Amino acid sequence: MNIVNTHSTSNEQTINLAQAKLTETPIAICINGISQAVMMASPIDLKDFAVGFVIGEGLIELASDVKNVSITKLQQGIEVDLTVLARTEHQIKSKRRQLSGSTGCGLCGVDSIDTAMTLPSLTSSTQTAPSLEIIEQARLSLTDIQKAHDCIQGHHSAVYFDENGQFVAIREDVGRHNALDKLIGHIYRESNKPPTPYSSHRGFLLMTSRCSHDLVIKAARGKFNVLITLAQPTNLAVSSAQSIGLTLFSFVHGKLQQFS
């Protein structure tokens, strides 16, 4: 058996660091200068990440609540500060959340099991589930989409397709929850600039990962009705999706199945 030694000294360490393309950095997400979370994430698309994170965590409901986003590089990480109205800041403080998460941690820092298990209400929709043919078409197009957007091997991708299965947007991160946050943030920020293909939210989200409870919650808080993952869901993800009426498809051992 050949074992690659990842420990090194001096010049070898520099080479190993240069070859490490999967980057993660502490990202402090602040609202009006007050830290709300510190997450380990890939340091790209950070404005999208911050907006998507506060929406996905239920801290705000609309991207229009955010008036400005500033990014400050610190010695050991990056600070992303969202400026919101005083009314919005008061609502956030009333939720008494202080989060600290490892890479892609989906529900770190919530203050009780009841809080973690609280399910958001999903906006009622007449949207029909995409056909199996449309989902398969989206899956098959994924490799070309990732190549076209210079995605890094090993990153998770979150992709948005319109209801006809046409590609609209992609975001990636070393953490699957972060990738979804970035995509939701991007879609919401673009939704403030109509007309766009994002306006109706009638497309579907495709994740290159398994499906967990927190991905279901983030999708629902982002007002999306259809989530598709390339690996199987947890039992809690299925239960949560069924409870709120979110349509969930997952590929299990390469075979597409509908779970809710």
N, C-alpha and C positions, 0 to 999 in steps of 0.2 A: 504494500500500500504506500503510495506517495503522499506525503503530508506537506502542505505548504505552510511555511512558518510566517505568520503575520506579524511577529514581533521583530523589531529591528532597531538599530541604533544609527545615529549620525546620518550619513549619506543615504543609507538604505531606507531610513524612515521617511526622508524627503521623497524618495521614489514611490514608496507605498502610498503616501498621502496624495501624490499627484495622480496615481492610478485609481484612487477611490472616487468613482463618479457618483456613488450614492451619497449625497451630502445631506446632512441634517444640522440644523442650527436652532438654538433657543430663540423662539419668537414670542415677545411679550405683546399681547393684545390689550390695548388701553382704550378707555372711553373717557374723554375729557381729562386726560392726564392720569387717570386712576387705573392701575393694572387690574384686568379682569381674568387673565389667564396667561400662563407661560406654557407653550407647546413646543415640542420638537418637530420641526417640519423642514421640508426642502425650501431654500430661500429664493423662491420664484413665485411670481403672481401673488405678491403679498397683500396688495389692496383687495384683490378678490378673496383671498383667504380670510382676511379680517372681517369683511362684510359678510361672507358666507358663514363664518364661525358664529358671529353674534346672532344671525338669523337661525342657523341650525341648532343653536343652544337655547333658542327662545328668548334671547335678551332683547331683540327688537323684531318687528314684524315686516318692516318695509325698508328698502335701501334708501328711500327718500328721507328717512329719519336721520341718515348720516349726511352731514353737510360737508365734511372734508375728511380726507385720510392722509396722514403724513407718515413718512418712514424715516427712522433715525438709526444709523448704524452705530452700534455700541462696541465696546472692546471684545465682549464675549457673546454677542448676539445682536438681535435687531428688535427695535421697538416700533410697533405700528399703532398709531394713535388715531382713533376715530373721534371727530368732533360731532356731538349731537346736541339737540335743543335741551334746555333745562328740564322741560316736561318729560322728555324721553329718558334723560339721566335719572330723574326721580323714580320713574317706573322701574328702571334697571336696579337701582339701589334697594327697592322694596323686595326684590327677589333674593337679596342677600346671598349672592353667589360669589365664591372666590375659588377659582379653578387652578389646578396645577397638573399638567399631564405629561406622560411620556410620549414617545413617537406614536402619533395617530390614535391616542387614547380617546375613546368616544364619550365616556360619561365620568371622567375624573372630576372629583371635587364636589359633586352633588352632596347635599347634607343629610340625605336619608335614603333608605331603600324606596320609600313611598315616592320621593321625588324622582328617583331613577326610573320608576315604573309608571309614572304619570304619562298617559298617552295624549298627544295633541289631537284636536279635531281636524279631520281632513275635509277641505272644502268640497261640497257636493259637486259632482261633475257628470255630464252626459257622455264623457269621453269613453269610447270603447277600447278594449285592450287591443294592442297591435296583433296582427296575425302572426302565426308561427313563421311564415315565409319572410315577413318584414324583419322579425327578430333575427332570424338566421342570416339574412342579408346584412344586417347591421354587424353581427358578430364576424362575418367573413370579411367585412370591410375594415375591421379594426386594425389589423397589421399595417395596411397601407396608410391609414389615418395617423397612426403613431409615428411611422417613418416620416410622413410629410411634415409633422410637427416636431421632429427631432426629439421624440420622447426617449428617455433613458431606460435601458433594460434594467428591470428590477423595481422600477417605480410602478405604483398603482395608477391606473387611468380611470377617470370619470368622464363619460362622454354623453353628450346630449344630441338626440336625434329628433327630428320633427315627426309628426304622426304618420308620415309616409315613409319613414325610415331613412330620410336624407340627413346626412351629417350636418350639424350646426356648430358645435363647440367641443373642445376637449381641455381638460386640466389634469395635471399629474402631480404626484407627491410620493415620498417614501412611505407615507402612511395613508391607508385607504380612506380614513375619515377625513383627513386633511384634503385629499384629492376631491372628495365630494363637497367639502366646504368651499374650495376654490371654484368649483364649477357653479355651485349655487350662487356664490358671490358675483361671479362673472355674469351669469344670466340676469340676476336682479339689477346689477349696475347697468347692463345694456337695456333692460326693460324700461329704464327711465328715458330712453332715447327712441321713442316710437317714430315710424313703424319699424319693427324688427321681427324676426322669426321667433323671438322669445315671448312676445307679448301675451299669448294665450296660455302658455305653459301646457299645451296639449300634446307635447311630445313625450319622450320617455328617456329615463336615465339608464345608462349601461355602465356597470362597474366591473373591473377586471379582478374581482376578489370574491370571497365568500360574503354572504349577507348576515349581518348581525343585527340585533335589536336596535342599536344606536343608528345604523344606517337607515333603517326604516323610519325612525323618529326624525332624523335630519331631512329625509326626503319629504315627509309629511309637513314638517315646519316650513319647508321651502315651497309648499303648495303644489307638489307634483303627485300625480296619481298612479304612475307606473314606474316600477323599479325592476331592473333586470341585472342579475349578477352571473358571472362566469363560473362560480363555484357555489356549492350548496348552502342553504341557509341554516341557521341554528333553529332549534325548536321555538325559542322565544321570539326570534324574528318572524317566524311564520305566524305565531299566535298574535303578535302585535299587529302585523299587517292585516290579518283577518279581522281583528277587533276594530280597526279604524277604517277598513274598506280600501286599503291600498292594494293595487294589483301587483303581485310579486311573481316573477318568473326567475328560475335559476337553472343553470346547466349542472346536472348531476352525472358525473362520469361521462361527460360529453353529450348527454341527452337532455333536451330542454323539457322542463316540467313547470306547470303552473301550480303555485302553492296557495294563492289567495286571489 
